[in-house]
Amino acid sequence: AVLNCIKYLSKFGYTEEQVYLLLSCIPCEGRISGIVDVPNAVATLAVPLAIFDRDVRPPSDMSKLEQLASGIKVLQTNVCLSTEGGAVPNDPRLPG
């Protein structure tokens, strides 16, 4: 999953070394998502979109099937909202 993420993000002008360093510093979450179909386990990597200065989501003209075939799935957007210029967690449990 990490190697696919490095390859995907390098399409946006980052070098593979920059993406590797970026992934080592951000709060990304890796999971083993499916082990039912052994030996074809599925690993996923969740990366927060709010850290990028450009849209790194797949193009809207790409079909869902093409996105899934290339290992891309956008689960949730606008999770981190900010009004003060910094990243502020959008968590209703936190004091406002």
URNOR-V180789 format. One record per residue. N is the residue number from 1. RES is the residue in one letter. PSI is psi in whole degrees, -180 to 180 (* if undefined). Layout:
n: [N	N]
res: [RES	RES]
psi: [PSI	PSI]
This chain:
n: [1	2	3	4	5	6	7	8	9	10	11	12	13	14	15	16	17	18	19	20	21	22	23	24	25	26	27	28	29	30	31	32	33	34	35	36	37	38	39	40	41	42	43	44	45	46	47	48	49	50	51	52	53	54	55	56	57	58	59	60	61	62	63	64	65	66	67	68	69	70	71	72	73	74	75	76	77	78	79	80	81	82	83	84	85	86	87	88	89	90	91	92	93	94	95	96]
res: [A	V	L	N	C	I	K	Y	L	S	K	F	G	Y	T	E	E	Q	V	Y	L	L	L	S	C	I	P	C	E	G	R	I	S	G	I	V	D	V	P	N	A	V	A	T	L	A	V	P	L	A	I	F	D	R	D	V	R	P	P	S	D	M	S	K	L	E	Q	L	A	S	G	I	K	V	L	Q	T	N	V	C	L	S	T	E	G	G	A	V	P	N	D	P	R	L	P	G]
psi: [-41	-42	-40	-37	-43	-45	-41	-49	-22	-13	-13	19	-4	148	161	-33	-40	-42	-40	-46	-39	-47	-25	-13	-21	161	70	158	118	141	150	107	-29	124	12	-40	62	135	17	68	152	124	138	157	120	125	130	129	-20	-14	-12	148	2	167	116	9	159	151	147	-20	-6	129	159	-37	-42	-39	-47	-36	-30	8	25	131	123	114	-46	140	165	43	-32	107	145	136	-14	7	-11	171	121	123	137	76	114	-16	-18	147	142	*]
